[in-house]
């Protein structure tokens, strides 16, 4: 999985701090749980991102949004950041 480019120096610093926190508190490889909310029409893009991994998908009470929870065995914090950057590139996606 290739990393998407960081949009700014501030964003790069934030992701570097996040990676350090992940590395300080986890052993790799390990399981990581991703949780996102997306407009219903965008959920297929998230499903494609996590294809082949365990996923739970639930609709909101009004059906306008759907949430996805996916458990992924990752090799490193870089892989986690890659998933977040790819999910963040999907319009309307919110990370939980």
C-alpha positions as a Markdown table, in Angstrom:
| # | Residue | x | y | z |
|---|---|---|---|---|
| 1 | Unk | 0.0 | 0.0 | 0.0 |
| 2 | Unk | 1.6 | 3.3 | -1.1 |
| 3 | Unk | 1.2 | 6.3 | 1.2 |
| 4 | Unk | -0.7 | 9.2 | -0.1 |
| 5 | Unk | 1.3 | 12.4 | 0.0 |
| 6 | Unk | 0.8 | 14.6 | 3.1 |
| 7 | Unk | -1.0 | 17.8 | 2.3 |
| 8 | Unk | 1.1 | 20.0 | 4.6 |
| 9 | Unk | 4.1 | 20.1 | 6.9 |
| 10 | Unk | 1.7 | 20.3 | 9.9 |
| 11 | Unk | -0.1 | 17.2 | 8.7 |
| 12 | Unk | 3.1 | 15.3 | 8.3 |
| 13 | Unk | 4.1 | 16.3 | 11.8 |
| 14 | Unk | 0.8 | 15.1 | 13.1 |
| 15 | Unk | 1.0 | 11.7 | 11.3 |
| 16 | Unk | 4.6 | 11.3 | 12.5 |
| 17 | Unk | 3.5 | 11.9 | 16.1 |
| 18 | Unk | 0.6 | 9.4 | 15.6 |
| 19 | Unk | 3.0 | 6.8 | 14.2 |
| 20 | Unk | 5.3 | 7.2 | 17.2 |
| 21 | Unk | 2.4 | 6.8 | 19.6 |
| 22 | Unk | 1.3 | 3.6 | 17.7 |
| 23 | Unk | 4.9 | 2.2 | 17.8 |
| 24 | Unk | 5.3 | 3.0 | 21.5 |
| 25 | Unk | 2.1 | 1.2 | 22.4 |
| 26 | Unk | 1.9 | -1.7 | 20.0 |
| 27 | Unk | 3.9 | -4.7 | 18.8 |
| 28 | Unk | 4.0 | -5.4 | 15.1 |
| 29 | Unk | 2.6 | -7.3 | 13.4 |
| 30 | Unk | -0.7 | -6.9 | 15.2 |
| 31 | Unk | -4.4 | -6.3 | 14.8 |
| 32 | Unk | -5.7 | -2.8 | 14.5 |
| 33 | Unk | -9.4 | -1.7 | 14.5 |
| 34 | Unk | -10.4 | 1.0 | 12.0 |
| 35 | Unk | -13.8 | 2.8 | 12.4 |
| 36 | Unk | -15.3 | 5.2 | 10.0 |
| 37 | Unk | -18.6 | 6.8 | 9.1 |
| 38 | Unk | -19.5 | 7.6 | 5.5 |
| 39 | Unk | -22.4 | 8.8 | 3.5 |
| 40 | Unk | -24.3 | 5.8 | 2.3 |
| 41 | Unk | -23.3 | 6.4 | -1.4 |
| 42 | Unk | -19.6 | 6.3 | -0.4 |
| 43 | Unk | -19.6 | 3.1 | 1.7 |
| 44 | Unk | -18.6 | 0.9 | -1.3 |
| 45 | Unk | -15.3 | 2.8 | -1.5 |
| 46 | Unk | -14.5 | 2.0 | 2.1 |
| 47 | Unk | -15.6 | -1.6 | 1.7 |
| 48 | Unk | -13.2 | -1.9 | -1.3 |
| 49 | Unk | -10.4 | -0.4 | 0.9 |
| 50 | Unk | -10.9 | -3.1 | 3.5 |
| 51 | Unk | -11.7 | -6.0 | 1.2 |
| 52 | Unk | -10.4 | -9.3 | 2.5 |
| 53 | Unk | -10.5 | -8.1 | 6.1 |
| 54 | Unk | -13.1 | -8.6 | 8.8 |
| 55 | Unk | -15.8 | -5.9 | 8.5 |
| 56 | Unk | -19.0 | -4.9 | 10.3 |
| 57 | Unk | -21.2 | -2.4 | 8.4 |
| 58 | Unk | -24.2 | -0.7 | 10.1 |
| 59 | Unk | -26.7 | 1.9 | 8.8 |
| 60 | Unk | -27.5 | 5.0 | 10.8 |
| 61 | Unk | -31.0 | 5.3 | 12.2 |
| 62 | Unk | -32.2 | 7.4 | 9.2 |
| 63 | Unk | -30.1 | 5.4 | 6.7 |
| 64 | Unk | -28.2 | 8.5 | 5.4 |
| 65 | Unk | -24.9 | 7.3 | 6.8 |
| 66 | Unk | -23.2 | 3.9 | 7.4 |
| 67 | Unk | -20.5 | 3.0 | 9.7 |
| 68 | Unk | -17.8 | 0.5 | 9.0 |
| 69 | Unk | -15.5 | -1.3 | 11.6 |
| 70 | Unk | -12.7 | -3.3 | 10.2 |
| 71 | Unk | -10.1 | -5.4 | 12.0 |
| 72 | Unk | -6.9 | -5.6 | 10.0 |
| 73 | Unk | -3.6 | -7.4 | 10.8 |
| 74 | Unk | -1.0 | -4.8 | 10.0 |
| 75 | Unk | 2.8 | -5.0 | 9.8 |
| 76 | Unk | 3.6 | -1.5 | 11.0 |
| 77 | Unk | 2.3 | 2.0 | 11.9 |
| 78 | Unk | 3.1 | 3.1 | 8.3 |
| 79 | Unk | 0.4 | 0.7 | 7.1 |
| 80 | Unk | -2.1 | 2.1 | 9.6 |
| 81 | Unk | -1.4 | 5.6 | 8.4 |
| 82 | Unk | -1.8 | 4.5 | 4.8 |
| 83 | Unk | -5.3 | 3.2 | 5.5 |
| 84 | Unk | -6.2 | 6.4 | 7.2 |
| 85 | Unk | -4.9 | 8.5 | 4.3 |
| 86 | Unk | -6.7 | 6.4 | 1.7 |
| 87 | Unk | -10.0 | 6.5 | 3.7 |
| 88 | Unk | -9.6 | 10.2 | 4.2 |
| 89 | Unk | -9.4 | 10.8 | 0.5 |
| 90 | Unk | -13.0 | 9.5 | 0.1 |
| 91 | Unk | -15.4 | 12.4 | 0.2 |
| 92 | Unk | -17.5 | 12.7 | 3.4 |
| 93 | Unk | -15.6 | 10.0 | 5.4 |
| 94 | Unk | -15.2 | 10.6 | 9.1 |
| 95 | Unk | -12.7 | 8.7 | 11.2 |
| 96 | Unk | -13.9 | 7.6 | 14.7 |
